[in-house]
Amino acid sequence: SFYGSGSSVYIEVVDADVDSTGSPDIITVQIMSPTEVGWESVTLSETGAATDTFHGVINLSVGGGISGDGILQVSFGDSIVVKYDDAKDDYGFPVSITEKAIFANTIVSDTLTGTEHWYASGSPYLVTEDIAVDSTDTLYIHPGVEVRFLADAQNRKQLDINGVLRAVGKADSLIRFTSNSYTPNRGDWQGIMFSQYGYGSHRPHLLDYCAVEYALNGISSSYRIDTMTVVKNSIIRNCSGTGVYSPSSIKIISCTIDSCGGSGFEAQNSMDSSYIVIRNTLIRNNDSYGIYVNGSSYQQPVIVDISGDSITGNGYQAVYM
């Protein structure tokens, strides 16, 4: 779960062991964040006599504060933790139950229109539904931004680029695309997808000093992208499928592709001629091939330029062409 700016945390506990009177009872839970100094206590009231269901609420405030003031102090990106100490579980034993949520600065979903800029001041950005950038629009992501995707293996969220993506970080201020889970797993979200169809726009995509992790496929493109995608100085890791999948033209320069469930890089069945460049890149510990290129079933030329790479520890051979 997640909360945004101006939210309050609503808490519900269902516990049949607590009901001890003929009137509504009360219980107490503890809540904290990294910004809060210690735990805050929240009183939950039973919704009626013998309902066994307890409700309570605490307001959120951005910034520092004093413990015990009845307000939970948070900073953007904080993990909010709620703890309930149950004196007797279903088997009669004491147990502590915790739940977690994220406090996001900016919550995004649906289609972005026009030119849009994501800055570190708005970070983290939490993607709760698929994001699409329209064909005539550009998304600029600036250094230090963290983009978190709601973890849901049954309905994975993705960043779908029909227009242009320019994500340019710095060596000491990466842009991070990741899962919002506190225990992230491979495949928590879909990945970054370049889906631009048609010809003639020739608008380059760029990811520079980025980290893409815990996706199904880290970076993918469709069969007909009429421009070069450039990925530089970036890390693609811990994806359940392929690190980078691109039957269209792409340059991967000075990157690391690490610990993915499929191949590090894969290209198959390009519908048009394509130019694939992979230079000075570390491709390691992927479960399938390091680099897998299966050419074009449409008899289009595919030029592959591989040089200065370190390809090691992958499940199958380093390069298959």
Buried (B, 14 or more C-beta within 10 A) or exposed (E): EBBBEEBEBEBEBEBEEBBEEEEBBEBEBBBBBEBBEEBBEBEBEBEEEEBBBBEBEBEBBBEEBEEEEEBBBBBBBBEBBBEBEBEEEEEEEEEEEEBEBBBBBBBBBEEBEEEBEBBBEBBBBBBBBBBBBBBEBBBBBBBBBBBBBBBBEEEBBBBBBBBBBBBBBEEEEBBBBBBBBEEBEBBBBBBBBBBBEEEEEEBEBBBBBBBBBBBBBBBBBBBBBBBBBBBBBBBBBBBBBBBBBBBBBBBBBBBBBBBBBBBBBBBBEBBBEBBBBBBBBBBBBBBBBBBBBBBBEEEBEBEBEBEEBEBEEBEEEBBBE
